[in-house]
Amino acid sequence: MLSRKVAFVDLSKEKVVIRDIPRELRKKHLGGRGLNWYYIYNNVPPEVKPFDPENILAVGVGLLCGMPALGASRTHIAAKSPLTGGVGDANMGGAFGAELRFAGIDHIIIRGRAEKPVYLYVRDGEVEIRDASHLWGLDTYETQREIKEELGDDRAECMVIGKAGENMVAFANVMNNVKNAGGRGGTGAVMGSKNLKAIAASGGMDLEVYDVDKFVEYCMELNKQILSTKWAKTLSKLGTPLLYDVSYTTGFIGTLNWQFNTPGEEGKPLEAENLLEYNVKHTACIGCSVHCRHRVKIEKGKYAGLVNEGPEYTMMGTFGTLVGVYDWEFVIKGNELCNKWGIDNLSLGAMMAWAFELYQRGYLTEEDVGFKLEWGDRDAVLRLAEMIVNREGIGDILARGPKEAIKALGEETAYYLNHVKGQPNLHTDERGIPSFALGIATSTRGADHLRSRPAIDLFQLPKDFLKKLIGYEIENDFTAYETKGILVWWYEVYFNVVDSLGICKFHSVFNAPHAPSYDEYVKIIYYATGLEFTKEDLITIGERNYTMERLFNLMNGMSKKDDYPYERYFKEPAPRGLPFMRGRKLDRDKYEMMLQEYYKQHGWDENGVPKEETLKRLGIEKPKPNFPEVE
């Protein structure tokens, strides 16, 4: 697995250079997210803007990608974000990452801008730049079909952009197959700015395994461990919508743009069991033992004949609670549209919900929009979404993302937009769960649940179990602030290792406290690659990678002020939910205490700046450009 290469592509010069990945880089950063940010940190200085040709788009797979265990199929896509101006990245499932490895390449580091639309074709260790003029304007489904037909290869896997990426909507994403989305950070917009329509990969190169017998045996053992968890068993039946039932009954799901923290009884039609009416079968990413993906079909009504995959939990906010619609068929339709457009549904939902509340409060009028924005109006939701994708009218303003949209509509509107660092939040309501609030606020890529969300904080696990898992005394009351800075630190570092190995978080200690963790990773890495690590080594790698991302944000103008969640969470108590959730809001002083605890655990100063001794311990130096010269 260590024989795979890195391809440096300069689209402006139409040149490709392929190099080995030094073993020392593997030992310091592993792969996937870690190596992507190593290359960006060293090659994208602060003066480069997100849509400049000099910005780098990094596409990479984790060290264990393609392995038949732990859902190891993940692809990581990264760039300086058009939303935040700092770290922007996304993590995508499916089969593209594995196919890229089979084609001999682990990382593609792309800079420049093509004169006309192009796509990259990766095949058996080589990368070719091909004309994509005939693909420009096609949706993500059409693009993949055309490329496969052109290549005469049904096995080819493609990572593509749709209309949102072509139009450089700030939160455009990248897509693979029907529903695999690299959703966050605006990487699809960066692809569009480079006139890069797609990357196609196909290959038959074997992955060398260090100890085949022990590797296969241990993969089977890990799969059994995962499938024995309650989380995997439930996920295999209900998919991620299972999270909705807990969220809306307890009271931590954003409703009508976070004016409420649950829709209450009105939201009952969206319960996860009700999706099974449309379920045809369950599918999975390549090599995954947990089949968490719904394949759905609507048999009758307005959307009769619609067949698609998903929707995931996040889509239930975008076309559901955030805009006041509680109809599975509408959510399924919205899911299909987002996938074809190539747009991050989390950001789309937050931006639309913000516009609806601005209309409610008189900041936007029917004349401004072109029609009424009334909660629950399905046609208005779809019209507004299309205007954003097409960058028409008010949609053009919303397509710029939070920072630029607030400038256009006035600072007085900022209070109503739930974002951190310029990235919109997903539809959970964190005001009653301090650890969740800290996690979205300190995330290097802006508001996000997959950077550090300590979901097990909700489980109220025994303290001795938490001490064994985390290595520190952790308060097991999820409404507490004490020790939660340490808990968020642990998950940030842990999830970085997970992303750098190419593992799915649903196979990790995310929602399953008995899932494989560091000890298991040490073994499987050795059997797969022969690289020897300790648990402490992996933790240090996670710290190094995460601190490098923090430095990138600081170099690009971010500071402590960007580590706070939605202001509404501090000022407005949760109006609904179970008795222990109702009336809760964030305490500003306690939040500050938790933030300082978090900084200290990272080895950063009181302003969140990494200390010199921390940088020395982690071996992080000042950026040194290393993109090879291509002529």
TORBA-137041 format. One line per field, with one value per residue (C-alpha): y, x, z. Coordinates in steps of 0.05 Angstrom, whole numbers, plus 5000, padded with zeros to 4 digits. Last residue first. Layout:
! TORBA-137041
c2 <- c(Y/...)
c1 <- c(X/...)
c3 <- c(Z/...)
END
This chain:
! TORBA-137041
c2 <- c(5467/5440/5461/5414/5438/5441/5510/5512/5534/5547/5485/5434/5380/5364/5377/5440/5467/5454/5487/5548/5554/5544/5606/5597/5664/5636/5599/5532/5465/5429/5414/5487/5511/5464/5485/5557/5543/5508/5568/5615/5572/5576/5652/5656/5608/5573/5567/5520/5536/5469/5416/5383/5388/5353/5399/5471/5543/5534/5597/5657/5698/5652/5604/5663/5685/5624/5591/5620/5602/5657/5711/5669/5686/5680/5722/5673/5655/5637/5590/5555/5550/5514/5465/5451/5441/5388/5349/5351/5332/5274/5251/5256/5213/5162/5158/5151/5090/5061/5058/5007/5012/4943/4967/4926/4883/4943/4991/4938/4929/5003/5018/4966/5000/5069/5056/5000/5009/4999/5071/5070/5139/5167/5116/5093/5051/5105/5152/5117/5103/5136/5131/5207/5217/5169/5202/5270/5242/5222/5290/5328/5276/5282/5358/5358/5314/5358/5420/5381/5373/5420/5448/5403/5391/5325/5298/5246/5292/5266/5243/5232/5176/5181/5108/5085/5149/5146/5075/5096/5154/5109/5131/5187/5170/5242/5253/5193/5241/5276/5318/5333/5350/5315/5362/5425/5500/5524/5483/5485/5464/5507/5531/5466/5427/5479/5477/5401/5400/5451/5412/5456/5509/5457/5458/5410/5433/5436/5500/5549/5560/5632/5623/5594/5598/5605/5667/5706/5753/5772/5809/5875/5873/5888/5850/5852/5848/5791/5754/5761/5730/5678/5645/5677/5636/5676/5739/5705/5673/5742/5752/5692/5653/5590/5546/5600/5614/5539/5534/5595/5564/5497/5529/5574/5515/5476/5532/5508/5575/5633/5664/5704/5716/5757/5759/5833/5852/5800/5834/5819/5850/5847/5798/5739/5754/5753/5688/5657/5682/5651/5585/5587/5599/5545/5493/5507/5501/5432/5411/5422/5429/5385/5404/5331/5312/5373/5357/5284/5303/5355/5302/5255/5312/5328/5255/5252/5310/5354/5423/5481/5511/5488/5426/5395/5409/5428/5397/5327/5332/5327/5259/5227/5219/5171/5139/5153/5130/5180/5143/5184/5253/5287/5224/5151/5099/5140/5097/5094/5063/5074/5076/5046/4978/4965/4914/4965/4944/4994/5040/5008/4993/4981/4961/4988/5037/5083/5059/5051/5127/5126/5088/5147/5197/5252/5249/5266/5337/5371/5335/5378/5419/5420/5472/5533/5600/5557/5575/5549/5488/5469/5401/5394/5382/5312/5286/5321/5299/5227/5212/5250/5209/5147/5187/5163/5095/5060/4986/4981/5041/5003/4944/4988/5030/4969/4944/4872/4892/4934/4879/4828/4873/4883/4807/4798/4852/4817/4751/4785/4825/4766/4725/4781/4808/4869/4880/4903/4936/4908/4953/4944/5015/5067/5138/5198/5268/5319/5387/5426/5496/5518/5562/5503/5459/5514/5517/5442/5449/5496/5475/5417/5365/5313/5276/5203/5204/5177/5162/5209/5282/5346/5405/5476/5519/5584/5576/5577/5574/5511/5483/5495/5467/5401/5379/5311/5255/5195/5120/5079/5009/5022/5033/5053/5117/5161/5120/5125/5200/5212/5173/5210/5278/5261/5244/5306/5353/5374/5446/5432/5360/5376/5424/5370/5363/5314/5321/5252/5222/5159/5104/5053/5102/5170/5214/5287/5331/5395/5458/5513/5554/5510/5543/5531/5484/5410/5362/5291/5241/5165/5145/5076/5066/5016/5073/5119/5062/5057/5132/5135/5078/5111/5157/5230/5275/5350/5407/5481/5510/5586/5639/5616/5606/5606/5554/5543/5473/5401/5337/5272/5206/5151/5077/5047/5027/4997/4934/4910/4956/5002/5063/5045/5103/5151/5177/5244/5302/5369/5432/5485/5559/5590/5597/5646/5627/5616/5677/5671/5726/5679/5630/5564/5515/5490/5488/5460/5401/5383/5393/5339/5294/5294/5292/5229/5202/5182/5251/5243/5170/5175/5237/5197/5142/5192/5194/5177/5229/5242/5308/5330/5389/5429/5494/5527/5461/5446/5375/5344/5269/5233/5159/5092/5042/5045/5000)
c1 <- c(5156/5138/5171/5154/5105/5150/5139/5166/5115/5144/5161/5119/5159/5103/5145/5175/5107/5082/5144/5132/5060/5002/4957/4888/4886/4901/4961/4960/4985/4923/4899/4909/4866/4809/4811/4810/4748/4713/4725/4700/4637/4627/4630/4582/4530/4498/4422/4373/4300/4274/4328/4316/4241/4241/4238/4217/4237/4313/4336/4355/4417/4478/4454/4431/4503/4518/4583/4649/4719/4725/4742/4802/4836/4829/4870/4896/4959/4915/4873/4935/4963/4900/4906/4978/4953/4905/4958/5008/4956/4931/5003/5016/4955/4979/5048/5016/4976/5042/5063/5100/5093/5090/5036/4972/4989/5022/4965/4915/4950/4960/4889/4861/4895/4874/4799/4752/4679/4656/4635/4592/4565/4632/4682/4694/4661/4609/4668/4689/4764/4810/4871/4880/4806/4808/4872/4839/4778/4820/4854/4789/4755/4806/4805/4729/4733/4788/4746/4688/4725/4676/4619/4562/4497/4523/4532/4589/4645/4709/4771/4825/4851/4793/4771/4794/4772/4705/4694/4710/4662/4604/4571/4521/4502/4497/4572/4579/4565/4631/4628/4700/4709/4646/4595/4615/4614/4680/4736/4782/4727/4731/4659/4626/4660/4649/4574/4573/4610/4562/4498/4436/4453/4474/4414/4427/4411/4481/4520/4539/4613/4638/4683/4623/4552/4480/4452/4401/4449/4482/4420/4439/4506/4470/4444/4506/4558/4518/4518/4594/4608/4552/4561/4565/4506/4460/4474/4464/4400/4371/4370/4397/4459/4435/4447/4420/4360/4345/4344/4298/4249/4251/4237/4182/4147/4148/4117/4126/4149/4131/4181/4137/4157/4206/4258/4269/4198/4169/4209/4273/4292/4219/4224/4190/4230/4295/4271/4261/4329/4363/4328/4353/4425/4422/4392/4441/4499/4478/4457/4527/4515/4529/4467/4449/4460/4422/4364/4358/4359/4306/4261/4273/4259/4194/4173/4189/4143/4152/4165/4180/4242/4295/4255/4250/4283/4351/4340/4320/4376/4426/4399/4416/4369/4390/4396/4350/4290/4234/4178/4122/4144/4076/4040/4057/4111/4168/4230/4287/4356/4373/4446/4470/4494/4548/4599/4635/4684/4657/4604/4539/4469/4401/4341/4276/4259/4199/4155/4220/4224/4168/4212/4260/4209/4194/4119/4128/4154/4088/4090/4149/4184/4246/4298/4258/4279/4336/4321/4249/4272/4342/4345/4364/4299/4295/4240/4269/4340/4327/4281/4325/4388/4355/4355/4428/4408/4346/4361/4437/4443/4405/4452/4514/4496/4477/4548/4562/4570/4631/4668/4651/4680/4743/4752/4744/4796/4841/4841/4852/4911/4941/4943/4966/5023/5052/4995/5010/4950/4942/4940/4877/4858/4805/4799/4760/4770/4717/4697/4761/4754/4798/4744/4696/4742/4746/4670/4666/4714/4665/4682/4635/4600/4646/4583/4570/4497/4488/4559/4613/4600/4638/4609/4586/4586/4613/4569/4623/4574/4609/4608/4533/4519/4551/4620/4652/4690/4687/4696/4712/4683/4636/4695/4687/4725/4673/4616/4644/4654/4584/4550/4590/4572/4498/4494/4531/4491/4515/4532/4605/4612/4625/4680/4713/4780/4828/4888/4921/4947/4989/4999/4950/4897/4879/4838/4833/4778/4780/4739/4776/4838/4854/4868/4929/4940/4925/4955/4930/4942/4940/4954/4964/4898/4877/4888/4842/4791/4791/4780/4724/4684/4633/4650/4670/4706/4706/4754/4762/4814/4819/4784/4720/4669/4714/4756/4831/4830/4816/4784/4790/4767/4740/4734/4758/4689/4726/4742/4756/4816/4810/4833/4881/4930/4873/4858/4875/4850/4884/4859/4913/4902/4950/4895/4861/4790/4806/4852/4928/4959/4960/5010/4986/5044/5067/5000/4967/5016/5014/4939/4929/4978/4937/4869/4884/4953/4993/5019/5087/5102/5073/5116/5177/5159/5167/5108/5138/5130/5087/5093/5035/5034/4979/5016/4954/4927/4990/4981/5025/5012/5028/5045/5024/5077/5061/5000)
c3 <- c(4646/4714/4778/4835/4888/4950/4980/5052/5105/5174/5213/5251/5288/5337/5399/5367/5348/5419/5450/5406/5431/5383/5381/5411/5446/5515/5487/5450/5476/5451/5521/5540/5482/5502/5575/5551/5509/5567/5612/5558/5551/5626/5622/5563/5590/5530/5530/5564/5574/5551/5549/5618/5608/5540/5479/5466/5476/5478/5513/5469/5482/5483/5429/5387/5381/5337/5361/5383/5359/5306/5357/5377/5311/5236/5188/5137/5174/5234/5191/5164/5235/5258/5199/5220/5291/5267/5228/5285/5338/5296/5285/5360/5374/5324/5357/5426/5402/5378/5305/5262/5187/5155/5108/5116/5177/5211/5197/5220/5287/5305/5282/5331/5390/5366/5360/5340/5361/5433/5444/5381/5359/5340/5365/5294/5241/5227/5221/5157/5152/5101/5147/5148/5162/5222/5247/5242/5276/5336/5343/5340/5384/5439/5437/5443/5505/5536/5526/5555/5622/5658/5615/5639/5601/5574/5645/5641/5667/5637/5677/5625/5581/5532/5530/5599/5633/5596/5621/5693/5686/5668/5602/5601/5528/5504/5509/5462/5405/5416/5351/5331/5258/5232/5264/5226/5234/5204/5171/5232/5279/5342/5340/5317/5373/5427/5414/5415/5481/5510/5494/5505/5453/5401/5354/5297/5227/5197/5208/5154/5139/5146/5207/5244/5216/5239/5205/5246/5283/5217/5190/5225/5188/5123/5063/5018/5073/5105/5038/5032/5099/5098/5030/4961/4936/4982/4942/4875/4899/4913/4838/4799/4817/4781/4842/4889/4844/4841/4918/4922/4873/4910/4978/4950/4918/4983/5024/5096/5123/5078/5031/4984/4912/4871/4926/4937/4917/4964/5019/5057/5123/5143/5201/5165/5102/5142/5172/5104/5080/5140/5126/5054/5076/5129/5082/5026/5075/5098/5027/4999/4924/4864/4823/4811/4884/4909/4863/4885/4958/4947/4917/4976/5025/4988/4990/5065/5083/5144/5114/5161/5128/5176/5195/5126/5060/5088/5157/5135/5084/5142/5164/5097/5038/5011/4943/4884/4845/4827/4790/4821/4845/4846/4870/4863/4870/4902/4902/4952/4958/5030/5051/5117/5093/5145/5121/5077/5021/4971/5000/5020/4997/5029/4988/4959/5015/5003/5061/5101/5105/5157/5206/5208/5236/5186/5195/5270/5257/5274/5341/5363/5309/5352/5375/5355/5325/5297/5224/5226/5266/5286/5320/5393/5429/5459/5413/5352/5361/5383/5324/5275/5288/5258/5193/5188/5160/5187/5181/5175/5222/5276/5274/5266/5328/5370/5360/5339/5266/5284/5322/5268/5215/5257/5263/5188/5175/5226/5189/5122/5149/5187/5124/5078/5119/5083/5033/4962/4929/4859/4798/4756/4743/4731/4755/4728/4755/4735/4710/4722/4695/4754/4784/4778/4819/4872/4872/4883/4941/4975/5046/5056/5014/4986/4966/4950/4927/4857/4834/4860/4875/4890/4928/4916/4978/4948/4886/4833/4774/4748/4818/4827/4758/4773/4796/4787/4821/4774/4781/4719/4722/4664/4618/4545/4563/4527/4555/4626/4617/4590/4646/4699/4670/4663/4737/4760/4717/4648/4633/4616/4592/4518/4537/4578/4541/4573/4620/4629/4694/4694/4746/4718/4694/4720/4673/4691/4664/4624/4612/4574/4589/4648/4714/4758/4816/4829/4879/4865/4920/4925/4853/4823/4787/4840/4889/4850/4847/4923/4930/4878/4908/4953/5012/5011/5061/5050/5059/5069/5116/5109/5069/5104/5049/4987/5023/5013/4986/5006/4981/5023/4994/5040/5024/5089/5117/5176/5136/5065/5053/4993/5033/5089/5082/5067/4998/4968/4927/4938/4903/4908/4902/4852/4799/4845/4866/4940/4945/4948/4992/5052/5020/4989/4980/5048/5083/5020/5014/5088/5087/5035/5072/5136/5103/5064/5083/5145/5167/5201/5186/5116/5104/5126/5076/5019/4971/4903/4848/4786/4748/4704/4655/4621/4638/4668/4694/4735/4762/4816/4821/4886/4881/4909/4931/5005/5000)
END
